């Protein structure tokens, strides 16, 4: 799961792999704006066959939070 999430972030935000850690937040990636946020969410939903609720989308503020939300949805 973790590598798949990282790859989506790398592809969407066009950042180097080493810039993605558990501590990576939206503010750490200059290309992470509202439009790219929605694109990333859509890619994650497709990749993991899940659907996020609006409040979950708003809670996605960093790499670790993505992992936490997917874990709560039974994705490991």
C-alpha positions as CSV (number, residue, x, y, z in Angstrom):
1,X,0.0,0.0,0.0
2,X,2.7,2.5,1.0
3,X,4.6,2.2,-2.2
4,X,1.5,2.6,-4.3
5,X,0.5,5.8,-2.4
6,X,4.0,7.2,-2.8
7,X,4.0,6.5,-6.5
8,X,0.7,8.3,-6.9
9,X,2.0,11.3,-5.0
10,X,5.2,11.3,-7.1
11,X,3.2,11.1,-10.3
12,X,0.7,13.8,-9.4
13,X,3.0,16.3,-7.7
14,X,6.1,15.6,-9.7
15,X,8.4,15.4,-6.7
16,X,11.5,13.3,-5.9
17,X,10.8,10.0,-4.0
18,X,13.0,11.1,-1.0
19,X,10.7,14.0,-0.4
20,X,7.8,11.6,0.7
21,X,8.0,10.5,4.3
22,X,5.4,10.0,7.1
23,X,6.0,13.7,8.0
24,X,5.3,15.0,4.5
25,X,2.4,17.5,4.6
26,X,0.6,19.5,1.9
27,X,2.6,22.6,2.8
28,X,5.8,20.7,2.1
29,X,5.0,20.2,-1.6
30,X,4.7,23.5,-3.6
31,X,2.6,21.8,-6.3
32,X,0.0,20.5,-3.8
33,X,-2.8,22.9,-4.4
34,X,-6.6,22.4,-4.4
35,X,-6.8,21.2,-8.0
36,X,-3.9,18.7,-7.6
37,X,-5.4,17.6,-4.3
38,X,-8.6,16.5,-6.1
39,X,-6.5,14.8,-8.8
40,X,-4.5,12.9,-6.2
41,X,-7.7,11.8,-4.3
42,X,-9.2,10.5,-7.6
43,X,-6.0,8.6,-8.4
44,X,-6.0,7.0,-4.9
45,X,-9.7,6.1,-5.2
46,X,-9.0,4.4,-8.5
47,X,-5.9,2.6,-7.3
48,X,-7.4,1.2,-4.1
49,X,-11.1,0.9,-5.3
50,X,-12.4,3.1,-2.5
51,X,-14.5,6.2,-2.3
52,X,-13.7,9.0,0.1
53,X,-16.4,11.0,1.8
54,X,-16.1,14.8,1.5
55,X,-14.9,15.1,5.2
56,X,-12.2,12.5,4.5
57,X,-11.0,14.4,1.4
58,X,-10.7,17.5,3.7
59,X,-8.7,15.5,6.2
60,X,-6.1,14.4,3.7
61,X,-3.4,16.8,4.6
62,X,-0.3,14.6,4.2
63,X,1.1,11.2,3.4
64,X,0.5,9.7,6.8
65,X,-3.1,10.8,6.9
66,X,-3.7,9.1,3.5
67,X,-2.3,5.9,5.0
68,X,-4.5,6.3,8.1
69,X,-7.7,6.8,6.2
70,X,-7.0,3.9,3.9
71,X,-6.2,1.7,6.9
72,X,-9.6,2.6,8.4
73,X,-11.2,1.5,5.1
74,X,-9.5,-1.9,5.5
75,X,-6.7,-1.3,3.0
76,X,-3.3,-2.5,4.2
